[in-house]
């Protein structure tokens, strides 16, 4: 009867044990993903857009300066 009693207790606790294990795995995965994301060198799209705008302005300015230099060299 003792083994039967232990088995009954185990079967009763099984859903709770499974839920606890599920929660534990979820927490471990969240922590691992959090560390992975922190280690990645990610930027926001806004930063990329700002850098693109800066690059476009810089390229336009370089073109202007090249044209000015070309005019000066002709004179």
N, C-alpha and C positions, 0 to 999 in steps of 0.2 A: 504493500500500500504506500510506502514511503516514496518509491520511484514514481508511482502513479500520481501521487500528490504533487511531487516536484514537476512532473510533466504537465499537469493541469495548470500549475502556477506559471510555468514557462509559456504555455500556450495563451494564458490570459494576458501575460505581460508582452507578448510578441508584438502587437501593434504599437505599443508604447516604445519598445526597444527599436523597432524599425523607424519610427518617427524621430527618435533621438539620433539614430545613425544618419538618417537623411539630413537632419539639421546640422550635424557635425560635418558631414561631407560638404554641404552647401557653404558652411562657414570657411572651411579649408580652401575650397575653390575660389570663393570671393576674395580671400586674403591673397591667394596666389595670383589671381588676375589683377588685383590692386597693385601688387608689387611689380608685376610685368608692365602694366600701363605706366607706372611711375618711372620705370627704367627706360621706357621708350622716349625718344626725343620728338614729342608731338607738338604741333602748333595749331592754333585756331585758324579757320578759314579767313577770318577778318585780318589776321596778320599777313597771310599770303596775299590777300587782295591789296592791302596797304603797300606791301613790298612791290607788287606789280605796278601800282600807280607811281611809286617812287622811281622805279626803273624806267617807266615810260617817260616821265619828266626828265630824267637824267639823259636818256637817249636823245630826246628832243633838244636839250641844251647842248649836248655834244655836237649834234648836227649843226645847230646855229653857230657854235664856235668854229667848227670846221669851215663853214661857209664864210664866216668873217675872216678867218685866217687866209683862205683862198683869195679873197678880195684884196687883202693887204699884200699878199705875195705878188699879185698881178700889178699892183701900183708900184 
